[in-house]
Amino acid sequence: MVEDERDGDERPMTPEESLALIATQAERTRREIGPNPAVLLGIWGLVWLFGFGLIYVSAPPTALMPLWVAAVLTVVGFAGAMTYSAIYGIRSSRGVHGPSRLVGAMYGWSWMIAFGGLTVVNTALIRLGIDADLVPLLWSGTALMLTGLMYLAGGMLWQSKLQYGLGVWIIACGAASVLAGGPYNFLVLSVAGGGGFLVASLVFLVRAR
């Protein structure tokens, strides 16, 4: 009799409640095992903001610090960001199988292939005698164009309007950096480029909460 009354007290879940429970459990699992893109974008935003900002303030006419010190700090910052990006990619693909895993792997390798080719092309142009004053503009302009295109491709692959919009913004920053000329191109990269990453990071963080 007691068992019958206890069983009768358990009300079956409605379809809406079942879907809400599934969504809650899925989000909890994603937070526990999956990396947060807000952290990744925030790291790159800070690296761009402070790295390129240091190079700008170390260049004439301000020259607030030795250029080699700013360059070393910037390289260290970018190396750390790339290391975290690699870890992020590995964690993102954990537990993923089938076509999605293949697409993610191909997209990750595309970054290295594209920037490897870009490095060869730019280095060859420098050896052919491009003006020394144009070298920073060459690297900043082409690197940002390629980065923006990769974000556009990622936005199309995963149907992410935010990632696609970030790609558009990075391409605009690349064009603006070349038009600004040196050393103001580094100011554009620092404020506009780094700021774009930080804004995207904030949007992801708000969505996650």
TARA-V846210 format. One record per helix or strand. SS is the DSSP state (helix for helix, strand for strand). FROM is the first residue (numbers start at 1). LEN is the number of residues. If there is no record, write none. Layout:
ss	from	len
SS	FROM	LEN
SS	FROM	LEN
This chain:
ss	from	len
helix	2	8
helix	15	19
helix	37	22
helix	67	27
helix	99	29
helix	132	26
helix	161	20
helix	184	25
